[in-house]
Amino acid sequence: MIIQIMSAGLQELKSVFQGLQTLYYTYLPKADPVLINDLLIREIEKSEHSPFYMVEIFTKPGTDSEEMKNKIFDKTGWLPTIYDSGTHYVTNQRLTLEALKEISDSDNVIEVTGDYTGSIGGWGASHEHRDHEDLHAYNSQSSSKSQQEVQEQQTAYHRSTDRLREIKTVFQGLQTLYQTYLPKADPVLIHDLLIRELEKSEHSPFYMVEIFTKPGIDSEEMKNKIFEKTGWLPTIYDSGTHYVTNQRLTLEALKEISDSDNVIEVTGDYTGSIGGWGASHEVSTHSH
């Protein structure tokens, strides 16, 4: 019965996650899903100011780079640096989901990606755009707008606002499921694992998994428990409160590891192969 409840919970989590990815691709098809997710996580933190990102914008070949530079400045308030013959624009700016959609909705834009920087200082271009089949030359259009066009734009704006609200609502619901079914697991690890499970590879992906436990437990007993659950002998750090394995990981295995009474947190990183690089995380301050 407990196993059935666990399976149902994880299945619900996977279904909501897949639904959220569908919303990303439906409403923000040109934006990198990794960037969207990172931005939503930071928006949940409810900082007084929007976070700084190095935003990279890829455009169709033949785009008027001066016009595009000015459009980006009008939308973001930041002048971009231009690369790749006027098809790659980089700004370091405050970013919101609304601003990301406005940037990516430009006809000449084919992809928007980027990384969190945390401050006004950026480090320049670091991404290449994904392969796109639809790379048409730039076609200039008249800037004059009829009353009907203005009304259509207003309608589209309200529709866009509703769609972004839907994304935020589903995202927050997914975070609640993470806390409900995997309260000791790092949400970033869960999300990364779910993305790789969507790829439906023949084998589960390799991760360096770090397990933090309560002080004073029997480290030999814990080592054996981890071996029984994972098939991998862990390396032990921090007086027997920090265990590290490099192993294949599934959502079910992650839950089984984190459900141990002595475990207070599980985190880790994708490695892609059996070779790991040792401990790299510290226990979160919120863990008990």
C-alpha positions as CSV (number, residue, x, y, z in Angstrom):
1,M,0.0,0.0,0.0
2,I,2.8,2.4,0.9
3,I,4.6,1.5,-2.3
4,Q,1.5,2.2,-4.3
5,I,1.0,5.6,-2.7
6,M,4.7,6.4,-3.4
7,S,4.3,5.4,-7.0
8,A,1.2,7.4,-7.5
9,G,2.9,10.5,-5.9
10,L,5.9,10.2,-8.1
11,Q,3.7,9.6,-11.2
12,E,1.7,12.8,-10.3
13,L,5.0,14.7,-10.0
14,K,6.2,13.4,-13.4
15,S,2.9,14.3,-15.1
16,V,2.8,17.9,-13.7
17,F,6.5,18.3,-14.8
18,Q,5.7,17.1,-18.3
19,G,2.7,19.5,-18.4
20,L,4.9,22.4,-17.4
21,Q,7.5,21.6,-20.1
22,T,4.6,21.6,-22.6
23,L,3.6,25.1,-21.4
24,Y,7.1,26.3,-21.8
25,Y,7.2,25.1,-25.4
26,T,3.7,26.3,-26.1
27,Y,4.0,29.9,-24.7
28,L,7.7,30.5,-24.8
29,P,8.9,28.3,-27.7
30,K,12.0,30.4,-28.4
31,A,13.2,30.6,-24.8
32,D,15.6,28.0,-23.3
33,P,13.5,25.9,-20.8
34,V,16.6,25.8,-18.5
35,L,16.6,29.6,-18.4
36,I,12.8,29.8,-17.8
37,N,13.0,27.3,-14.9
38,D,16.0,29.1,-13.3
39,L,14.2,32.5,-13.6
40,L,11.0,31.0,-12.0
41,I,13.0,29.6,-9.1
42,R,14.5,33.0,-8.4
43,E,11.2,34.8,-8.8
44,I,9.8,32.5,-6.1
45,E,12.5,33.9,-3.7
46,K,10.5,37.2,-4.0
47,S,13.6,39.5,-4.0
48,E,12.9,43.2,-4.0
49,H,14.5,43.5,-7.4
50,S,14.4,41.2,-10.5
51,P,17.5,39.1,-10.8
52,F,20.4,39.9,-13.2
53,Y,21.0,37.6,-16.1
54,M,23.4,37.5,-19.0
55,V,20.8,37.2,-21.8
56,E,21.8,35.9,-25.2
57,I,19.5,36.6,-28.2
58,F,19.9,34.8,-31.5
59,T,18.3,36.3,-34.6
60,K,17.7,35.3,-38.2
61,P,20.6,36.0,-40.7
62,G,20.2,39.3,-42.5
63,T,18.6,41.1,-39.6
64,D,19.4,44.8,-39.5
65,S,21.7,44.8,-36.5
66,E,21.4,48.5,-35.7
67,E,17.6,48.2,-35.7
68,M,17.7,45.1,-33.6
69,K,20.1,46.7,-31.2
70,N,17.7,49.6,-30.7
71,K,14.8,47.2,-30.3
72,I,16.6,45.3,-27.6
73,F,17.5,48.6,-25.9
74,D,13.8,49.8,-26.0
75,K,12.6,46.5,-24.5
76,T,15.3,46.0,-21.9
77,G,16.9,49.4,-21.2
78,W,20.3,47.8,-21.9
79,L,22.5,48.2,-25.0
80,P,23.6,44.7,-26.2
81,T,27.0,43.6,-27.4
82,I,26.8,42.2,-30.9
83,Y,28.5,39.0,-32.2
84,D,28.4,36.6,-35.2
85,S,27.7,39.1,-38.0
86,G,24.7,40.6,-36.2
87,T,22.9,37.4,-35.3
88,H,23.9,37.1,-31.6
89,Y,23.1,39.9,-29.1
90,V,24.2,39.8,-25.4
91,T,23.0,41.9,-22.5
92,N,23.6,41.7,-18.8
93,Q,20.2,42.9,-17.3
94,R,17.5,42.4,-14.8
95,L,15.1,39.8,-16.2
96,T,11.4,38.8,-15.6
97,L,9.3,36.2,-17.3
98,E,7.3,39.0,-18.9
99,A,10.5,40.6,-20.3
100,L,11.7,37.2,-21.5
101,K,8.5,36.7,-23.4
102,E,8.6,40.2,-24.9
103,I,12.1,39.6,-26.2
104,S,11.5,36.2,-27.6
105,D,8.2,37.2,-29.3
106,S,10.1,39.4,-31.8
107,D,9.7,38.1,-35.3
108,N,13.5,38.2,-36.0
109,V,14.4,36.3,-32.8
110,I,15.0,32.5,-33.1
111,E,16.2,31.7,-29.6
112,V,16.8,33.3,-26.2
113,T,19.0,31.7,-23.6
114,G,21.3,32.9,-20.8
115,D,22.7,32.5,-17.3
116,Y,22.1,34.0,-13.9
117,T,24.9,36.5,-13.0
118,G,23.6,38.1,-9.8
119,S,25.0,41.5,-10.6
120,I,25.5,44.0,-13.4
121,G,28.9,42.6,-14.3
122,G,28.6,39.9,-17.1
123,W,31.2,37.7,-18.8
124,G,30.2,38.0,-22.4
125,A,28.7,35.5,-24.8
126,S,29.0,31.8,-23.8
127,H,26.1,30.0,-25.7
128,E,25.5,28.8,-29.2
129,H,22.0,28.6,-30.5
130,R,20.3,25.3,-31.0
131,D,19.7,24.1,-34.6
132,H,16.6,25.6,-36.1
133,E,15.1,24.7,-39.5
134,D,13.2,28.0,-39.8
135,L,15.9,30.6,-40.6
136,H,14.3,33.0,-43.0
137,A,15.9,36.3,-44.1
138,Y,14.8,39.5,-42.4
139,N,11.7,41.1,-44.0
140,S,11.1,44.7,-43.0
141,Q,7.5,45.6,-42.2
142,S,5.7,48.9,-41.9
143,S,5.6,50.4,-38.4
144,S,2.2,52.1,-39.0
145,K,-0.6,50.5,-36.9
146,S,-4.3,50.7,-37.6
147,Q,-6.9,50.9,-34.8
148,Q,-7.7,47.2,-35.4
149,E,-4.0,46.3,-35.0
150,V,-3.8,48.2,-31.7
151,Q,-6.9,46.4,-30.4
152,E,-5.4,43.0,-31.5
153,Q,-2.1,43.9,-29.7
154,Q,-4.0,44.7,-26.5
155,T,-6.0,41.4,-26.7
156,A,-2.7,39.5,-27.3
157,Y,-1.1,41.3,-24.3
158,H,-3.9,40.2,-22.0
159,R,-3.8,36.7,-23.4
160,S,0.0,36.6,-22.9
161,T,-0.4,37.8,-19.3
162,D,-2.9,34.9,-18.6
163,R,-0.5,32.4,-20.1
164,L,2.4,33.5,-18.1
165,R,0.3,33.4,-14.9
166,E,-0.7,29.8,-15.9
167,I,3.0,28.9,-16.2
168,K,3.8,30.4,-12.8
169,T,0.9,28.6,-11.1
170,V,1.8,25.2,-12.5
171,F,5.5,25.8,-11.6
172,Q,4.6,26.7,-8.0
173,G,2.3,23.6,-7.9
174,L,5.3,21.5,-9.0
175,Q,7.5,22.9,-6.3
176,T,4.8,22.0,-3.8
177,L,4.9,18.4,-5.1
178,Y,8.6,18.3,-4.7
179,Q,8.3,19.3,-1.1
180,T,5.4,16.9,-0.5
181,Y,6.9,13.7,-2.0
182,L,10.7,14.4,-1.9
183,P,11.1,16.9,1.0
184,K,14.8,16.0,1.6
185,A,15.9,16.1,-2.0
186,D,17.3,19.2,-3.7
187,P,14.7,20.6,-6.1
188,V,17.4,21.5,-8.6
189,L,18.5,17.8,-8.6
190,I,14.9,16.6,-9.0
191,H,14.3,19.0,-11.9
192,D,17.6,18.0,-13.7
193,L,16.8,14.3,-13.2
194,L,13.3,14.7,-14.6
195,I,14.7,16.5,-17.7
196,R,17.1,13.7,-18.4
197,E,14.4,11.1,-17.8
198,L,12.3,12.8,-20.5
199,E,15.1,12.0,-23.0
200,K,14.1,8.3,-22.5
201,S,17.7,7.0,-22.8
202,E,18.1,3.2,-22.6
203,H,19.9,3.6,-19.3
204,S,19.3,5.9,-16.3
205,P,21.8,8.8,-16.1
206,F,24.9,8.9,-13.9
207,Y,25.0,11.4,-11.0
208,M,27.4,12.2,-8.2
209,V,24.9,11.8,-5.4
210,E,25.6,13.5,-2.0
211,I,23.8,12.3,1.1
212,F,23.9,14.2,4.3
213,T,22.9,12.5,7.6
214,K,22.3,13.3,11.2
215,P,25.4,13.5,13.4
216,G,26.2,10.5,15.6
217,I,24.9,7.7,13.3
218,D,26.8,4.5,12.7
219,S,28.8,5.3,9.5
220,E,29.5,1.6,8.7
221,E,25.8,0.8,9.0
222,M,24.9,3.8,6.8
223,K,27.5,2.9,4.2
224,N,26.0,-0.6,4.0
225,K,22.5,0.8,3.7
226,I,23.5,3.0,0.8
227,F,25.2,0.1,-0.9
228,E,22.1,-2.0,-0.5
229,K,19.9,0.8,-2.0
230,T,22.2,1.9,-4.8
231,G,24.6,-0.9,-5.5
232,W,27.5,1.6,-5.0
233,L,29.8,1.9,-2.0
234,P,30.0,5.6,-0.9
235,T,33.0,7.7,0.0
236,I,32.5,9.1,3.5
237,Y,33.3,12.7,4.6
238,D,32.7,15.0,7.5
239,S,32.9,12.5,10.4
240,G,30.4,10.2,8.9
241,T,27.7,12.7,8.0
242,H,28.4,13.1,4.3
243,Y,28.3,10.2,1.8
244,V,29.1,10.4,-1.9
245,T,28.4,8.0,-4.7
246,N,28.7,8.2,-8.5
247,Q,25.8,6.1,-9.7
248,R,22.9,5.7,-12.1
249,L,19.9,7.5,-10.6
250,T,16.1,7.4,-11.0
251,L,13.4,9.4,-9.3
252,E,12.3,6.2,-7.5
253,A,15.9,5.6,-6.3
254,L,16.2,9.2,-5.1
255,K,13.1,8.9,-3.1
256,E,14.2,5.6,-1.5
257,I,17.6,7.2,-0.5
258,S,16.0,10.3,0.9
259,D,13.3,8.5,2.9
260,S,15.8,7.0,5.3
261,D,15.2,8.3,8.8
262,N,18.9,9.3,9.3
263,V,19.1,11.3,6.0
264,I,18.5,15.0,6.2
265,E,19.3,16.0,2.6
266,V,20.2,14.6,-0.8
267,T,21.7,16.7,-3.5
268,G,24.1,16.1,-6.4
269,D,25.1,16.8,-10.0
270,Y,24.9,15.0,-13.3
271,T,28.2,13.5,-14.4
272,G,27.2,11.4,-17.4
273,S,29.6,8.6,-16.7
274,I,30.9,6.4,-13.9
275,G,33.8,8.7,-13.2
276,G,33.0,11.2,-10.5
277,W,34.9,14.1,-9.0
278,G,34.2,13.8,-5.2
279,A,32.2,15.9,-2.8
280,S,31.3,19.4,-3.9
281,H,28.2,20.4,-1.9
282,E,27.5,21.5,1.7
283,V,24.3,20.7,3.6
284,S,21.7,23.4,3.2
285,T,21.1,25.7,6.2
286,H,17.4,24.8,6.2
287,S,18.1,21.1,6.7
288,H,17.4,19.6,10.1
